[in-house]
Amino acid sequence: MGKLGSELIVDEIFMRLPAKAIGRFKCLSKFFRDELSNNNFEITHSRRIITSLQKKLLSLKDNTIVVDNIVGGNLQADTSKTIISPSNVHPSYLRVLASFRGLILICNERMFCELILWNPTTRRYKILADDYFDRNFERNASTGGMYFDDSNDLKVLHIKRYRNVLTARVYSRRRESWRKINSCNVSNYASTYYSWSPAIYSGRSIYFMVSNYWFPPGERHMVAFDAVSENFSTIPFPEALDLNPWQGHFLSIEMKLHVIVVGRSKNLYADLFKFEDDAWVKA
């Protein structure tokens, strides 16, 4: 088979297959192994499957990690599968920091905060941590997110709080190195009194919800990280969120940031808001 024919198979057939099936075809030849393993293929494939109607729900339970299929918005209970965690770490030590196009960023808190980039479908993973994480560690004091830059390099944002100092760094998968970025705009939220939510990526930005349940109680903020300029900023809440108590959960719908609000005044209520043109509107 000529090279052109092989490339057509990769671009037009393999690109449409689920990740698990692709793994089996890598043994066909050296050409297919190299083509199906390179970063460009993985990036393009992940962007194509993100529009699929079939999704995966991963649950970290006390002793197991379970993956279920979601088809057309419905959970397929009979498809549940138990999978092994990266490095066979017990699930109780793992904390999910972010998910992005089939990849999951997790923190192994058994080993300080060992950051692991994991594809649970292919079972492949990469440990991103270095000596910096070993020297400065507090439990539940890290969060992060993922994004592609304009050159299709996968970037990992990591935010760490240690002794009331906040440090933000970005990892380049292509260069396999970390660099520190400016986080002065969010240094007020460095205290471990604050709880940072897992990240959500939407519209070229990564968003976090930052809450303080100690003093003053009920203090909440929304933090945005611009993946192009690599700057942090805060965004306002919908007016309805001034009511207490409430819980907010980020969603990304058609690449637009949404937040679903569950709260109680006299009765339990839930509202969905969309962030558009620097303002919140009820969806």
C-alpha positions as CSV (number, residue, x, y, z in Angstrom):
1,M,0.0,0.0,0.0
2,G,1.4,3.4,-1.0
3,K,2.1,6.2,1.5
4,L,-0.8,8.3,0.1
5,G,-3.2,5.4,0.6
6,S,-2.0,4.8,4.2
7,E,-2.4,8.5,5.0
8,L,-6.0,8.5,3.7
9,I,-6.7,5.6,6.0
10,V,-5.3,7.5,8.9
11,D,-7.1,10.8,8.1
12,E,-10.5,9.4,6.9
13,I,-11.0,6.2,8.7
14,F,-8.9,6.0,11.9
15,M,-9.7,9.6,12.7
16,R,-13.4,8.6,13.1
17,L,-12.8,5.5,15.3
18,P,-13.0,5.5,19.1
19,A,-9.7,5.7,21.0
20,K,-9.8,2.1,22.2
21,A,-10.0,0.8,18.6
22,I,-7.2,3.0,17.5
23,G,-4.9,1.4,20.1
24,R,-5.4,-2.0,18.5
25,F,-4.5,-0.8,15.0
26,K,-1.1,0.4,16.1
27,C,0.3,-3.1,15.7
28,L,-0.4,-3.2,12.0
29,S,2.8,-1.6,10.9
30,K,5.5,0.8,12.0
31,F,3.9,3.5,9.9
32,F,0.6,3.2,11.6
33,R,2.2,3.0,15.0
34,D,4.1,6.2,14.4
35,E,1.1,8.0,12.8
36,L,-1.4,7.0,15.5
37,S,0.9,7.9,18.3
38,N,2.0,11.4,17.3
39,N,0.7,14.5,19.0
40,N,-1.0,16.0,15.9
41,F,-3.1,12.9,15.4
42,E,-4.1,12.8,19.1
43,I,-5.0,16.5,19.1
44,T,-7.1,16.3,15.9
45,H,-8.8,13.1,17.0
46,S,-9.7,14.6,20.4
47,R,-11.2,17.6,18.7
48,R,-13.3,15.4,16.4
49,I,-14.7,13.1,19.1
50,I,-15.7,16.0,21.4
51,T,-18.7,16.6,19.1
52,S,-19.8,13.0,19.3
53,L,-23.2,12.2,20.9
54,Q,-21.5,9.5,23.0
55,K,-19.8,10.7,26.1
56,K,-18.0,9.0,29.0
57,L,-18.8,9.5,32.7
58,L,-15.9,8.7,35.0
59,S,-16.5,8.2,38.7
60,L,-13.9,7.9,41.5
61,K,-15.4,5.7,44.1
62,D,-14.0,4.5,47.5
63,N,-12.1,1.5,46.0
64,T,-12.7,1.6,42.3
65,I,-12.8,3.8,39.2
66,V,-16.0,3.3,37.1
67,V,-16.6,4.4,33.5
68,D,-20.1,4.6,32.1
69,N,-21.4,5.6,28.6
70,I,-23.7,8.5,28.1
71,V,-25.6,8.4,24.7
72,G,-27.8,11.2,23.7
73,G,-27.8,12.5,27.3
74,N,-28.9,9.2,28.8
75,L,-26.7,7.1,31.2
76,Q,-26.3,3.6,29.9
77,A,-26.1,1.7,33.2
78,D,-25.4,-1.6,31.6
79,T,-22.1,-0.4,30.1
80,S,-20.3,0.2,33.4
81,K,-16.7,-0.8,33.4
82,T,-14.1,-0.8,36.2
83,I,-10.7,0.5,35.2
84,I,-7.3,0.6,36.8
85,S,-5.9,4.0,37.9
86,P,-2.5,5.3,36.6
87,S,0.4,3.6,38.3
88,N,-2.2,1.5,40.1
89,V,-2.7,4.2,42.7
90,H,-5.6,3.6,45.1
91,P,-8.5,5.9,44.1
92,S,-8.8,7.3,47.6
93,Y,-5.5,9.2,46.9
94,L,-6.6,10.7,43.6
95,R,-8.3,14.1,43.1
96,V,-9.6,15.3,39.8
97,L,-8.4,18.8,39.0
98,A,-9.8,19.1,35.4
99,S,-11.0,17.3,32.3
100,F,-10.5,18.4,28.8
101,R,-11.3,16.6,25.5
102,G,-10.9,13.1,26.9
103,L,-7.9,13.9,29.1
104,I,-8.1,14.1,32.9
105,L,-5.7,16.0,35.1
106,I,-5.4,14.3,38.5
107,C,-3.4,14.9,41.6
108,N,-2.0,11.9,43.4
109,E,-1.9,13.1,47.0
110,R,-0.2,9.9,48.2
111,M,3.0,11.4,46.6
112,F,2.7,15.0,47.7
113,C,0.8,16.4,44.7
114,E,2.1,14.3,41.8
115,L,0.3,15.7,38.8
116,I,-0.8,13.0,36.2
117,L,-2.2,13.7,32.8
118,W,-4.4,10.6,32.0
119,N,-6.4,9.3,29.1
120,P,-8.7,6.7,30.7
121,T,-9.9,5.4,27.4
122,T,-6.4,4.4,26.1
123,R,-5.1,3.9,29.7
124,R,-2.0,6.1,28.7
125,Y,-0.7,8.6,31.3
126,K,2.1,10.9,31.9
127,I,3.5,12.2,35.2
128,L,4.0,15.9,35.1
129,A,5.3,16.6,38.6
130,D,8.8,17.7,39.4
131,D,10.8,18.7,42.5
132,Y,8.8,21.9,42.9
133,F,5.7,20.0,43.9
134,D,7.6,17.8,46.4
135,R,9.0,20.8,48.3
136,N,5.7,22.7,48.7
137,F,2.6,20.7,49.4
138,E,-0.7,21.1,51.3
139,R,-3.6,18.8,50.8
140,N,-6.6,20.1,48.8
141,A,-4.6,23.2,47.9
142,S,-4.1,22.6,44.2
143,T,-6.3,23.0,41.1
144,G,-5.6,23.4,37.4
145,G,-6.9,23.2,33.8
146,M,-5.9,22.4,30.3
147,Y,-6.0,24.0,26.9
148,F,-4.4,24.1,23.4
149,D,-2.5,27.2,22.4
150,D,-2.4,28.6,18.8
151,S,0.4,26.2,17.8
152,N,-1.7,23.1,19.0
153,D,0.6,22.6,22.0
154,L,-1.3,21.1,24.9
155,K,-0.8,23.3,28.0
156,V,-1.5,22.5,31.6
157,L,-2.3,25.3,34.1
158,H,-1.5,24.4,37.7
159,I,-2.4,26.6,40.7
160,K,-0.9,25.8,44.0
161,R,-1.4,27.4,47.4
162,Y,1.2,26.9,50.1
163,R,1.5,28.9,53.3
164,N,-0.8,31.6,52.0
165,V,1.2,32.1,48.8
166,L,-0.3,31.4,45.5
167,T,1.8,30.2,42.6
168,A,0.6,29.6,39.0
169,R,2.6,27.7,36.4
170,V,2.0,26.4,32.9
171,Y,3.4,23.1,31.5
172,S,4.1,22.7,27.8
173,R,3.6,19.1,26.6
174,R,5.7,19.8,23.5
175,R,8.6,21.2,25.5
176,E,8.0,19.0,28.6
177,S,8.8,21.9,30.9
178,W,7.1,24.2,33.4
179,R,7.3,28.0,33.6
180,K,5.9,30.4,36.2
181,I,3.3,33.0,35.2
182,N,1.9,36.2,36.8
183,S,-0.8,35.5,39.4
184,C,-0.9,38.8,41.3
185,N,-4.6,39.4,40.3
186,V,-5.7,36.4,42.3
187,S,-3.1,36.5,45.2
188,N,-5.9,37.5,47.6
189,Y,-7.3,34.0,47.3
190,A,-4.1,32.2,48.4
191,S,-5.3,31.3,51.9
192,T,-6.3,27.7,52.5
193,Y,-9.5,29.1,53.9
194,Y,-10.5,29.4,50.2
195,S,-11.7,26.4,48.2
196,W,-10.9,26.4,44.5
197,S,-13.2,24.3,42.3
198,P,-12.0,22.1,39.5
199,A,-11.6,24.0,36.2
200,I,-13.8,24.3,33.2
201,Y,-12.6,25.4,29.8
202,S,-15.0,27.5,27.7
203,G,-14.4,30.0,24.9
204,R,-10.6,30.2,25.2
205,S,-10.7,30.8,29.0
206,I,-10.5,28.5,32.1
207,Y,-12.8,29.3,34.9
208,F,-12.8,28.5,38.6
209,M,-15.2,29.1,41.5
210,V,-13.5,30.3,44.6
211,S,-15.4,30.0,47.9
212,N,-14.6,30.9,51.5
213,Y,-16.7,28.9,54.0
214,W,-14.9,30.3,57.1
215,F,-14.7,34.1,57.4
216,P,-16.6,35.9,56.0
217,P,-19.0,32.9,55.5
218,G,-20.5,32.6,52.0
219,E,-17.8,34.7,50.3
220,R,-17.6,33.5,46.7
221,H,-15.7,34.7,43.6
222,M,-15.3,33.6,39.9
223,V,-11.8,33.6,38.5
224,A,-11.0,33.5,34.8
225,F,-7.7,32.6,33.2
226,D,-7.3,33.8,29.6
227,A,-5.6,31.0,27.7
228,V,-4.3,33.5,25.0
229,S,-2.9,36.3,27.2
230,E,-2.3,34.0,30.2
231,N,-3.7,36.6,32.5
232,F,-6.1,36.1,35.5
233,S,-9.2,38.2,36.2
234,T,-12.4,38.0,38.2
235,I,-15.9,38.1,36.8
236,P,-19.1,39.1,38.5
237,F,-21.9,36.8,39.7
238,P,-25.4,36.8,38.4
239,E,-27.5,38.9,40.7
240,A,-29.5,35.9,41.8
241,L,-26.4,34.5,43.4
242,D,-26.5,37.2,46.1
243,L,-29.0,35.0,47.9
244,N,-27.8,32.5,50.4
245,P,-27.4,29.6,50.7
246,W,-26.7,28.5,47.1
247,Q,-24.4,26.3,45.1
248,G,-23.1,27.1,41.7
249,H,-21.7,24.7,39.1
250,F,-20.1,25.6,35.8
251,L,-21.1,24.2,32.4
252,S,-19.8,24.8,28.9
253,I,-22.6,24.8,26.3
254,E,-21.7,25.5,22.7
255,M,-18.4,27.0,23.9
256,K,-20.3,29.5,26.1
257,L,-19.8,29.6,29.9
258,H,-22.9,28.8,31.9
259,V,-23.5,28.4,35.6
260,I,-26.4,26.4,37.1
261,V,-27.5,27.8,40.5
262,V,-29.2,25.7,43.1
263,G,-30.4,27.7,46.1
264,R,-33.1,28.2,48.7
265,S,-35.1,31.1,49.7
266,K,-38.5,29.8,50.7
267,N,-38.3,26.9,48.3
268,L,-35.5,25.1,46.6
269,Y,-34.9,26.5,43.1
270,A,-32.5,26.0,40.2
271,D,-31.6,28.6,37.5
272,L,-29.3,28.5,34.5
273,F,-27.3,31.6,33.5
274,K,-25.1,32.2,30.4
275,F,-22.1,34.6,30.4
276,E,-22.2,36.7,27.3
277,D,-20.7,40.1,26.4
278,D,-19.3,40.3,29.9
279,A,-22.7,39.9,31.6
280,W,-24.9,37.2,32.9
281,V,-28.2,36.5,31.3
282,K,-30.8,33.9,32.2
283,A,-30.7,31.0,29.8
